[in-house]
Amino acid sequence: MNPSTAQAEVLVDELVRNGVCEVVLSPGSRNAPLSFALHRATEAGRLRLHVRVDERSAGFLALGLAARSGHPVAVVCTSGTATTNLHPAVSEAWHSGVPLIVLTADRPPELRAAGANQTIDQHRLYGTAVRLFDELAVAENRPGQNAYWRTQVCRACHAAGSARGRGGPVHLNVPLREPLVPDGDPDWCEPLRGRPDAEPWTRLAGDESPASALSSVRSPHGVVLLADDHGDEAAQWAEQLGWPVLSEIGGVGLGGANAVAAGMWLLDLPGFLDDHRPEQVVCVGRPTVFRQVQRLLADRGAEMLLVHGAGSGWPAPGQDVREVAQTLGSADVAVDPGWLAAWQRADHKVRAALHAALDAEDWASGPVVARDVIDALPPEALFVPGSSNPARDVALAARHRPDVVVHRNRGVAGIDGTVSTAMGSALAHGGPAYALLGDLTFLHDSNGLLLGPAEQRPDLTMVVFNDDGGGIFSLLEQGGPEYGESFERIFGTPHGTDLAALCAAHGVEHVAAHRRSELLEALRPRSGLRVVEVRSDRARLRGAHERLRAAVSSAFPGE
């Protein structure tokens, strides 16, 4: 057996022993030994392999699989610029705490020194965005290699984390020397077996030290802000304190008796906050989307407490975080029933005014379509919103749906790889899944539709709200009329792409929804992958949002 084949077989075997059951592979020459080993493990039923030709899409597919399952997922690519295409997914995994194991093939040192083809400096390529970097020694046919390879895999899997707590990405760089294909010879200088009973080579005992818990909670007048999509524990905790719970995704996936579905509206009403300013804010996770959230967290009059994973990368709006902890813990605070009641009354008023205004809007506006999509989701469906306008539209316009499971790329809130993230999440979800994406987000990862005939297709319906360009900028300062002369080319970026033709080229079902009834019919649960396109006029977007804001403000005439 040649050394590269032996090393690849052991690495894959030890990954499986450490609980890795999903691997995403991008094909190449230098990573051929790993590709062969992964294929053999798949044929033996030891793992599920996903093949993607675009490394950026591969990285985000792995990210979605890992985020939804809570277990480490490996992504494997060849050397050179292929490795740099994984960087966006690595960054997202770092900031959102997703366990991702990145295996990059590389040239051996002598070929690097010679300036070989497809060679870049891959040493610590992802910088500080990984929990662990290790470059394996080039494989040699000598005793001791089996234990070394298995030990390094165990280190990587442990550093990536698991469902027990916050995870993160790790990077194993694997220089491989030719020959890169199996030679049919099974002989090696030492047994390449792992531990008996499929055990990992090194088992790490659980960390006996308890996770840090918040200790500074003291006020009956606080709020919980969920910037994380998993808020069951926070909802129960808030009920004990009588605090309202707000979420950056509005009322979708927000459970508990203290849920305030219109929280993003209330935080943007200065008059309301003047009379209901919280003394303490407990932020769970990493806030990314709304400016009103950033303002609240930077408000010197409200003490900010943060529940975040271990490490130094916690967010600090206003640089005024009082305490960072890993869990909520317990708190002994006198409950003020009037505090929660005031927030809930305001929530009811906002939602009544908002939905009356939405009923009066033309159908194909972003907020109206977002509400229709959420209304149509079956219970326990997975929902993946794009990080641009769709996430905002859902948070501002959708009705309260605590029975929906939400996943977002909330770490750095980019539009990178959202199609692939939705596919990975859907494959791990095991039930009907939906995504709501803008057209640029969809086009940005259209390579995610590139699936070979042997690849599993998720039960995923992607609704693409197509207003032919960057609608989010219409709502920002640069969307003002004074910038109209330059706006379209440098911000609006119309593209005119035929999404139906694009889907047809990939063999993906495309449905055009020209009216609400067609959208609702297309959203009925069914198996397979499909794209539902809703077309709209971007020029109407700013006006629609202004009318909704006016309607919400009118519900509080004295504020």
N, C-alpha and C positions, 0 to 999 in steps of 0.2 A: 504494500500500500504506500502511495506517495505521501509525503508529510502534509501537503495542503488538504488532501482528502481526509486523512486521519484527524487533523485538527478540526475540520468542518463537521465531521461526524460527531466528535465529542462535544463541540460547542452546542450543536442542536440538541443532542441527547440531554445535556445538562440543563438547557433552557426548559425543556419539557419537564424534567424532574423538579424544577423550581416553580412549576405552575404556569408556565407560558403555554397557552393552548391556541393562540392566534398569532400568525406572523404575516406581515405584508412584505412582498418581495418585488423589487424592480430589477429587471434582467440586465445582465452585463457580462463582460468577459472575465474581469478580475474577480468578481464574486461568484464565479461558476462553481467552485467547490461547495460553497454554502448553499447555492441553488440546488445542486444535486442532493445534498444531505436533507434539505427541507422537503424536497419532493419525495424522497424515500420515507421520511417520517409521516408525511401526509398520506401516502399510499398505505402505510401501516396503521392509519387511524389514530396517530398520536397527537396530531395538531390539525388545525384548519389553516390552509394557506390561501392567501389572496395575492394575485399578481397584478401589478399596475405598471405601465410603461413610463409614466411620468412620476418622477420622484417626489415632486411637491404634492401631487395628489395622493401618492402612497403614504407620505408622512401624515397627512390629515386623515386619511382613512384609518390608519393605526391610532391616531389620536382619538377619533370618534369611538372606535372599538374599546379602547382603554378607559375613556371617560365614562362610558355607559356601563361597562362591566365592572369597573373598579379594580381590574387585574392588569398587571403589566402586559403590554403587547410589544413585540419586536418588529422593527422595520429594517430591511436589509437592502443595501445598494452597492453599486460598483464604485470605483475610484474616480477622482477628478471632480469636475463641476457637478456630477450627480450628487455628491455629498452636500454641496452648498444649497441645493434645492430642498433639502430637508430642514434647513435652518428656520424658516417660518414656523413649521410645526413644532420644532424644538423650543422655540421662544414661547409659543402658546402653551406648550406642556409645562414649561418652567413656571410661568406666571399663574397658571390655573391648577397646578399641582397634579398633573396627570402622569401616571407611571408609564414611561416610554423607554424602550431599550433600542438604541440606535447602533446597528452594526454596519460599519463602513469598511468595505474592502480597500486595500491600498497596495501600491507597489512596494517591494522590499527595498531596503536602503540603497543597495547598489544601483537599482533602476532610478530611484529618486535622484541620486547623485549624477546620473547620466542624463537627466532631463527627459526621461521617458515620456511617451505619449500618454495623455489622460492622467497627468500627475500634477497635483498641487500640494501645498503644505496642509495636511489634514491633522497635524498635531494640535490638540486643543482647539479645534476648528470652531466649536460653538462657545468658546470663551467661558464666561461665568454662568451661562444658561443651562448648565448640566450639574447634577449632583455628584457625578463621578466621571472622570476620564481615565481611560487606560489604553495603552497601546500594547497589544500582545507581541511577544517576541516571535520572530519568524520561526515557523515550525521546523523541528529537526527530528530525525529518526534516532532518538536516544531516550533512555529511561528517564522517568520523572515528568515527561510532558503531559501525560494524562491528568495527573494530580494538579499540575499548574493550570492547565486549561480549565478544568472543572472549578478550581478555587476562584479563578477570576470571574467566571460566569456567576458564581454564587455571590461574590462581592457586588457585581453589577445589579443582580436581581434584588438584593437586599437594599441597595442604595435607591433603586427605583421606587421601592415601597409597594404597598398592596392595598387591598380593600380595608385594612385595619386603620389606615390613617392617610394623611396627605402624602401624595407621591411626587414624582418628578422625573425628568428625563436623565438618562445616563448614556455615555458614548464609549463604545468599544471600537477601536480602530484595529483592523486585522490585516497586516501585511501578508500577502500570499505569494509564494514563489512557484513558478511553473515546475512540473505540469499541473494544470488546473482542472483536469478531468480524471475521473477514476480510471485506474489501470487494470482492474479486475483481480489484483493480487491482494488477498486478505491478510497477509503476514505483516506483523509489526513487532518491534523489539520488546514490547511489554503489553500486557492485557490492557485493552481500552475500555474495560467495563467500569460502570459507575457503582454506587453503593447498592447493597442488596435491597430488594423490595421497592425498587424505583425511588429510593430516598435521594434527596440532594446530597452532594458531596459534603457540604458543610451546612449544618442546620444551626441557625441563630436562635438562641432562646429569646423569648419576648422581653421587651424593655419593661423592667419591673417598676421604674419610676412613673408616678402618675403624671398625666398631661396637666400642664398648667391651666388653672381655671381663673375666670375673672374674680377679682377681690374688691373692686372699687365701686360696685353698684350700690347706690345709697338713696336714690331719689324715687319717689312715686310718680314723677313726671318725666318719663323717658320714652324713647321709641326704639324699636328694633328695626334695622334696615337690612334686608336680605339682598346681598350682592352675590349670593351663592344660590344655585338652583336646588339645593337640598336643605329645606328649612323645617322639617318636622320637629326636630329637637328645639329649635329656636321658637317655634310656635307654642309648644308646650311650656317652655320657660317663660315666655311673655305672658301667658295666661296666669301664671302664678304671681306675676308682678302687676298685672293690670295695665300693661303697656301695649299700645297698638303696634302691629307688624306691617311694615311696608316692604315692597319688593320692586327691584328695577325692571321686572317684567310684568308689573301691574298685578292683576288678580289671577293670572294664569299660573297654575301650579302652586298657588298660595293657599295653604290650608290653615285650620285653626279658627277658634272663635274670635280671635282678636285681629283677624285679617282686615286691612284697609286697602281695598283694591284700587282706589283712586289716589293712592299715596303720591304718585308723581305729579298729579295736578295740585294737590294740597301743598306740596313743598314749593310750588311755583307761584303760590298766592301770598304775596308779602303781608297783606292784611291779616290773613288767617294765622300765619306764623307769628305775627306780632302778639297775638292773643294766646297762642298755643305753642310757644317756643319750648321745646324740650330742654330740660336741664342736663340730661345725659342721652347720648346716642350710642347704642351698641350696634356696630356694623359687623355683619357676619360675611366674610369673604372679601372679594376685591371689587369695589365699585368702578364702573367703566363708562357708563352710557350718558347719564343726564347731568347737565350743568347744575341744576338745582340740588342734586345730591352732593356735588362737590362743594357748593356754597354752604350747605348745611354742615358738612363735615369740617369745613374750615371756619365755621362760626365760633368765635372766641367765647360767645355766651352759652354755648352748649358743649359740655365735656364729652370728648370722643373716646370710646372704648372699642377695641378691635379684637374680634375673634378670627384668628388667621393661623395657617399652618406654621410649623416650626421654621426657623430661618430668619434671615435679616431682611428679606425682600418684601416686607409688609408695606402697604400704601399708607401715606401720611399726608392727606390734604391739609394745607395750612401748617404743616409741620408741628401739630399741636395734639398728638395722640397721647392720652393720659396713661393708657395701659394696653398691652398686647398679651393675649392669652390664646391657648390652643382650644379650650372648651369654655362653655358658658358657666359650668359649675352650678352653684346654688346661691341664692341671695335672700336675705331677710329684710324686706322693705314693706312698710305700711302701704297698703293699696288704697288709692284714691279712685273710687268708681266713677266719679265725674270726669276724670281725665280721659279715660278710654271712651266714655259715652260721648264726649264732645267730638272726638276724632271720628267716631262712627256716625254721628249725626251729619257731620260735614261730608263724610264719604257718601252717605245716602243722597245728600243734596247734589253733590257733584255728578254722581252717576245718573241721577234722574235728568238733570239738565243736559248732560253730555249725550245720552242716548236719544233724547228728544231731538237734539241738534243733528245727530248722525242720521236719524230717520228722515230728516229734511234734505240731506246731501244727495247729490247725484251718486249713482251706484259705484262707478269705477274710480273712486278716490281711495288712496291708500288706507286711511283709517277705517272706512266702511268695509273694504275688502278684508282687512285684518279681523274686524269683528265677525264677519261672515265665516271666515276660515275657522276661527276659534269656536264659534257656535256649532259648527258642523262636526267637530272632532268627536269620535267615539270615546267613551270612558277609558282611561288608562292608555290612551294613545300617546306616543312620543311626539313632541313638537320641537322643531329646531328653527328658530328665527335667525335670519341674517343679521349681521351686526350693525347695519346702517339703518335706513328708515324702517324696515319691517319690525325690528326690536322696539323702536319707539312707538310705531303705530299700534302694536299689540299692547304695550304698556299703557298707552293713553286711551285706547278705544275699545279693547276687548272686554267682554263681560267676565265676571268672576268664575273661573273654572278650576277649582282645587283638585279635580280628578284627572288633570292632564299632567304628564311627565315632561319636563322641559330640559333641554340641553342647549347651551350656548357656548361659543368660543369666547368666553368672557375674560380670559387671561389678559390679552392685549387688544381684544375687540376689533380685530382686523377682518376684512372680507376674504382673506386668503383661505383657500381650500374648503370653503363652506359646503360645496356639493359633496366632497369626499368625506368631510366630517359627518354630514347628515347620513351618508351611506353607512359609514362605520357604526354610528350610533344605532341606526335602524337594524343592522345585522346583529348587534348585541342585544337589542331590545326584545326581540322575540314576539312582537305584536305589530299592529298597524302603526305606521310612522308617517309624519308629515313635516314639510319644511315650507317656510315662507321666505322667499329671497327676492331681492331686487334684481333687475336685469344685469347690472354690472357685476354684482356678486356672482350671479349664475355664470356669466361669460368668463369671469376671472378664473373659474375652475371648471370650465367646460370639458377639460381633459378628464375630469372625474367620471364622465359618461363613457369613457373608452374602456369597455369591458370585453375581455375575450370570451369565447363561447363556453369555456370551462368554469368561468367565474360565477359565484353565487350572486344573484340579484336580490336586493332587499325589497321588502314590501313597503315601498316609500313613494309617496306622492309629493312632488315638489311644485308648489305654486310659485310661479315667477310673475311678479308685478312689474310689467314692462312699460316704463314711461320714457324709454329711449334716452337713457343717460343718468347722470348723477343727481337724482332728486334730492338727496340730503342737503346739497349745497344751496338749493332753493330756499331752505329754511334757515340758513346761516347768514351771517352779515354780508357775505359776498353775493347773496341772492337778492340784495336790495336793488331797486330800480336805478340807482346812481351808477351801478356797475354793469348795467345791461349791455353795453357795447362789447365788453370783453367776456361776459359770463359764459356764453354758449360754448365757445371754443376751449377755454381753459378750465371750466368747472362743469358745465352741463354735459360736455363730451357726447353728443348724440352719435350713435353708431349704425343704426338702420339694419341691424343683423336680423336675418330671417330665422327665428328660433325653431320654427317647424322644420325647416330644411336642416338645421344643425342637429336636431333630435333624430331626424330620419337618417342622417349620415351615420349616426351611432346606433341605429336600430332601437331607439327608445321611443315609446309611445308619446305622442304629443296631442294635447286637447286644447283647443282655443275656446275660452269662456267669454262670450260677448255680453252675457247678462247674468244676473244672480242665479237664476234657475239652472243655467248651464254649469256654473261653478259648483253649486250644491250637488248636482248630479255627479260631477267629476270627483267630488270629495267622498263619495260613498266608499266604505272600506272594500278593498279588493287586493289581490296578490299582485306582485310584480312592481316594476319601476316605471313611473310615468311623470311627465311634465305637464302641468296645467298653466297655460299662459293667459294672463289678464292684461289687456292693453289699456293704457290711460294717457292722458295729456299732462305732461309735467308742468305746463304753464298754470294749471289750476291748483297745484299743490299748496303754494303759499297761502292763497286765499282760503282754502278749505281749513287749514290749521288756524288761521286768524279767526274764522267764524266759530270754530270749536272753542278757542280760547275766550272769545267774547261770551259765548253761551255759559261756560263754566264761571266766568267772572260775574255774570249777571245773577248767579245763584247766591252771591255774597255781596249784595248791594252796599252794605255798610263797611266793606273792608277794602 
